[in-house]
Amino acid sequence: RTGRALARREPDTREMRACVGAAVPARAPVRRSTHRQTRRGSSAVVRAASAERDGCALDRAPRASVRRSEAPPGDAGLRLSRRLSLFGGLAGVASAASLAEALPATAGEVLDQLQALLSDAEAAIEADPENEQLVGQRTFFENQLERVQLNASFVDRLRPRVQKGELPYLQRMVFAVRDELWEDEIYFWKNAMGCRVTRETRDEANGATVTGVVLAFGQESLSADDGGKGGVELRKKSSIKDVDTRRDDSGVNSSSASLAYVSLSVPYGVRVSRIYESGGELVYGFGYFDVRSPSGYAVRARVAARRDPMELVALNVPDVNRSVNFFQDAFGMTASKPLDQNGYAPKSPPGSKLMSFGEVKETLCILLQPSQAVEDVEQARKMGEAFVGVSFAVGGGDENFTNVERRVASALQKAGRDAPCVLSVESYEAWETEVAKGARALPFKYNEPPPA
């Protein structure tokens, strides 16, 4: 795309992404507009919402109410009138929502907010039926409502299985970032790739020192309507020993595996100007984006709709079969052929395997590639040296957690230096608690919009 086309698209991208997280007080939905009935068809979610207002039962389990974190002092202006935002156009909604993005919404609140915004759009159209901007807003809110409803159905199926310990949950990947590049990396993932900061990580010893942040394309928690999104943890390298005990004194990963790239399926495109502002680089941009982060590791992004845009982390491993056995023995993951859905991007090398828990199109996966296919192994290791590993959440109580820890220790001992990556295992309950606590305490500065 030309720079001019990108410049025209960028505000719309920011607006659409921001609207979903808008902080909107609860309000009874209004009656549907008669103008809405003239439009061809309607989404299943909108029809279901209409049926609910008419007194029809919906086949959906009730959700517990979770308290939102309060706005920072002095930010009372965040609670803008929905009607004022609607009549002000999408730019008005986006402005308010961008500022409110740091406020987490869980357990039904996202759906409630979107339904309220859709109802206001309907009411606004009744007052101004010729306003095409309002009609566009209504369509956008309908699509977002349907997307969040589908996501809520997915996490409702996944959460009980993880809680019971039937399967672990691959939650995030971890990078060790040089302290001087840490803020650049946050800027890269937030403003160029489209993530949002969900929480800070702190030193376990004193609880005060910030050691890193976690970013995701939505909410991490499996209890949230728009949750179940894989994360990227950016750790300051000065604190890396708190995470990774398998690095030598120089900070180099002792595993023979190396990071190939991180793959994303971004719904609204990549902001090229923000890549360079962060200190990153665009290597290739036809059909897909081949990008280098400020720390030098590769990120491949394609413009496509996926439940979780965090698609996979690809690793170069010396022995694919041994690496497959490692993840099968330790976590019960299954191996399948790589999807290679983008016809423009390079295909995975022969012999590659995609590791997942069966939901290859829905959750974060691990792609194992034979390192023999890499032309310059040392260069590849150097480019991906910021990668630390992945983190799993395990439910089922203390007994199951202990069993998983034993399996992981046994698999690591068996694999030795051929272990695919350094990793951590967390209790699911402790992880959910940390996610909720971190979201409530998240400083507002992380989700301020970038400078114009």
N, C-alpha and C positions, 0 to 999 in steps of 0.2 A: 504494500500500500504506500501511497505517497505520503510525505509528511503532512500535506494539507488535509488528506483524508483522515489521517490519524488524529490530527488536531480537531477535526470536526467530530470524530467519534468519541474522543476521550471524555468530555463532560457527560455524555450519555452513559458511558460505561460507569463512571463514578456514581452517577445518580442511581442507576439500576442496582448496583451493588450495595449502595448505602441504604436504599429504601427498606430492604428486608429487615434491618436491625433497628428501625426507628422506634423510639420510645413513645408509646402511645397509651394514654390511660384507658382503662376498660370502659366500654360503653355498650348499651344495648343496641343491637343492629337495627337498622331502619328497613322499611319495606322496600322491595326492589322496584326500580324504575320501570315504568311501562315502556320507555325507550329501549331498555335492555332486551325486551322480548322481541324486538324487531331484528335483532342481530342473529345471524345464522348460527345455530348450535350453541352449546355452552359446555364448559368443562364439567367433569363429573363432580369435582369438589364444590363448584358453585351450585350445581343442582342439589348436592347433598346438603349444603348450607341452607339453601332455600327450603328444602324439605324439613330441616330441623326447625326453622322459624315457623313453618306451618304446622308443627306439632308431630311430625313423623319421627319415628325412632331411627337412630343411626347405629350401625353395627360397629361401634368403636368403644373401647374400654375407657372409663373415666380416668382423668389424669390428676395426680396430686398437685396441689398448689405449692409453688416454691417461691419464696420471697426474693424479689429482685434487690440487687445492691442499690443503695441510694446514690443520687447524683452528688458529685463533689460540691463542697460549699461554694456558694456564689454562682452556681450554674443553674439557677432556677429558670433561666431563659431557655433551657433545653426543652422544657415542656411546652412547646409551642402549640397553638391551636391547630388541630388537624384540618379544620375547614379553611383556615387561612393558608396553610401549606398547599392544600388542594387547589384553591383558587389562584395561588401564586404560580402554579405550574410545577412540573417535575423538578425544576431547579430549586424551588422552595422546599419541597419534600426532602430532596437530597441534602440540602444544607443542614436542615435540622437533624436528619438521620445520621449524617456523617459525624456530627458532634456527639450524638447519643450512642454511637456504635460501641463504645467501651462498656456500656451498661449491659450485663448479660441477661438473657431471657431464657428461661428453661421451663420444661414440663407444661406445655400448652400455651405459653405466652406468645410465642411467635405466631402461631395460628390465630390466636385471639387478636393480635395486633393487625395481621393482614386482613382478617375478616372485617375488623372495624374500619380499616382504610378503604376496603372495597365498598363497604356500606356508605361511607362518606362520599366516595366517588359517584355512587349511584344517586345519592341525594343531590350532589352538585350538578350532575347531568340533568336532573329534573328541572333545576333552576336555569340551566344554560345548555339546552340540548344541542346547540350548534357548535359547541366548543370541542374541537377535535383533540385538543391537548388533554382534556378531561377523559375523552373516550380512550385515548391512548393509555392514560393512567389506569383506567379500569381494566383494560386488556392485560397490562403489565401485572397488576395485583392479582388478577385471576390466574395467570400463569405461575406466579410465585406461590400462590396459595396451593395450587395443585402440586407444585414441586415439593413444598414443605410437607404436605399431606403424605405423599409417597415416601418421603424420607422418614416421617414419623412411623409409618407402617413398617419400614425396614428395621429401625432401631427397636421397635416394640417386639419384633421377632428375634432380634439378635441379643438384646439385653438379658432376657431370662437364661439363655444358654450360657452366656459368659458368667452370670451370677452363680449359676449352679456348678460351674467348672466343667461343663461339657466341652468347651473349647476355649483356648486363650484368645486374647484380642491384641492384634498387632496395632499399637497405638501411635507410635511416632518414631522418627529417625533423629539421631543426635549428631550435631557437628561441633567440633572444637574450633572456635574462631579467635584469631589473635585479637587481643584487647583493643588495639587501635583500629581494627576493622569491624568491631562488633556493631556499632551503630550503623555503619554502611550496610552490613548484612541485613539488619532489621529493615532498613529503608528499601533494600532490594526486594525482600520477600513481601513487604507490605505494599509498597507503592508501584513496583514494577510487575510483580506476579499476582498481586491482588489478595494476599492473605490479610489477616488481622491478628494482632497480638491478643492472646487469650489469657495469659498469666505470666508472672515472673517466677523464676526458680531461685531459691535462696540457700545459703550455706546452712547445712544441717547442724553445725556446731553452735552457731550463735543466732541463726534465724533472721539476721539483720542484713547481712551482706548479699547483694544481688549477684548471682552467679550466671544468670542467663534468662532467656525468655522462651516461651512456646508460641508458635504461630500456627494458624490453621485457616481453612476456607470456610469457617463457620464455628460451631461450638463443638468442643471435644466430647462432652458428656454423652453417654448413651441414654440418659434420662431426658434429654432435650429434644423437642420436635425437630429442630434443625441441627441435631447433634450427630455423633458418630463420625466426625471428620478427623482424619489422620493429621498428625502434627509434625512440625519441624522445630526441634529444640536447638537454639543457638547458645552454646555455652562459651563463656569466656575461657580462653586457653589457660589462663592463670589458675583456673579452678578445675581443670580437666581431670586431675587425679581423684577428685571427688566422684567422678563418673566412671573412669576407665582405669583399671589397675593392670591392664595388659599392654600398656605403652612403656617403652623403655625410658631412660633418663632424658633422652633428647626429645621425647614427646612423639616419637614415630610409632605407629601401630605395629605391633609385633606379629599380627596375623599376615599370612601370605596373600590374603584377599585384598582387593582394592576397589574403591568406588568407580564405577563407569559413568553413571549419570543418574539424575533424579528426573522422573517423567511426570508431567502434569497435563491435565485436560482442562484448560481454563475456559469458562463459558463466554467471557466477553473480550478475549484477546489479551495481548501483552502490551504494556506501555513502554515503547522502545526508548523514549526520551528519559524515562525514569531509570532504565537499566544503566545508561551512561552517567546519569546524575549520581547513582550509588557507587560508581567505580567499577561496574561490571562491563561486559562486552557482548554485543550481538555478533555471533560468528556466521550464522546463516538464518535466512528469514523467508524462504519460499516454501509454502505448504506446511511448514512447522518452524518453530523458533529454536535454534541451537544457541544457548546463552551460557556465558561464564559469569559466575557470581563474583563479588569483590574478592573472595578468597580463592577464586580460580577453579572451583569444581563446576562440572557441567550440569546444566538443567535443560531438558527438552520439553517444550510446551507446544501443545496443539490446541486449536480452538475447537472445542467439542463439549457437549453436555454430558456430564457424568455425575452420579450422586455425590461422590467425593472427588473433587479435582485432584487430590493427592493420589496419583495413580500407582507408582511403584518406585522402588529404589533398585537400580541395576548394579550388580557386583561382578567383578572379574575374579574368578576363582580357579585355582590350578587343577582341581578335580571336581567336576560338576556332580558326579555320582556320590562322592563322599560328602559333599555339601548338602545334597538332597537328603542323604541319610541322616545328617546332623539335624536338620529341621524336622524331619519325620520322627526321629527318636526323641528329640527334646520337647517338641510341641504338638506333634501329630498333624503337621501341615501336609498338604497334598501337592504333588507335582503335576504340571500340565504344560502343554506347548505354549510358547509366547503368543499373545494375541496379535501383535504387530498390526494394529488397526489403521495406522497412518501410512498411506501409500507413498508419501513423499519422504518419510524418515527412513534411515537405514534399517534393514531387517536385522533381527537378532542373529548372532552367529549360529551355525548348525550345532546341535547338541545342547542349546540353552534350555533351561527349565524355569517355569514360573511357579513360585511357591505361594500358596494361599490357604485359607480355610474353606475353600469352595466357592466364595463369592468374588470371583476374579474381576467382575465388572462393577463391583460395589465398594470394595474396601482396598486399603493399602496392601500392596503385594511386594514380594521380593523376586527379582529376576536374576538368575544365576547364569553367567556367561563364561565360557572357557577362556582363560587368560591367554591360551595359545593363539587365539584369534587377534590379540592385541599386537600391533606392530612394535610399539616401544613400551615395554612393560614398566620400566623405571619412570618414564615420563607420565604414564597413566597413574602410577602410585603417587607421584609427586602432585599431580593435578587433583587427586582425590584424597590427599592426606588429611584434610579437615574432617573427613567422615569418621565418626567414632563407632556407631553401631545403631541398633534398633532397640526399642523397648516394648515389652509385652505386659499386658495386665491379665492377671489370673484370678478367677473367682473360685467358689466352692469351699471356702473356709480354710482354716489353718492347715488341716491335714492334706488337702489337695495341693495347696500352695507348696508345702514341704515336699510332696511327691514330685511336683514339677521342678523344683529347685534341684532335687537329686538327679532327675533325668537330664537336666541341663548340665550339671557338673560332670555327669558320666559322659555325655556327648562331647563336652569340651575336652575332657581328658583323652577320649578316644581319637578326636580329630587333631589335637595338638595345634600346630601352626596352620593347619589346613582348615581350621574353624572359619566359617565364612565371614564373621564379623564379631566384634565385641558387642555384647548386649546386656540388658538389664531386665529383671523380672520384678514386677510390682504386684502387690495385692490389689485386686479390683476395687474393693471397698475403700482402701487407703487412697488409691488413685482418684476415684470419684470425689472423695473428700478434699483432696488437694486441688482438684480442678475447680470445685465450687468455691473453696477458700481463696484460691488465687484469682478467680474472676471477680469476687467481691472486693478484693484489696487492690485490684489492678489500677495503677496510677493513670489518670486521664490523658497524660501526655502521649502515651503510646499510640492512641488512636485518633489523635488530631489529624485533620487533613493536611496533606503536603502543601508547601508554599506554591502559589500560583506561578 
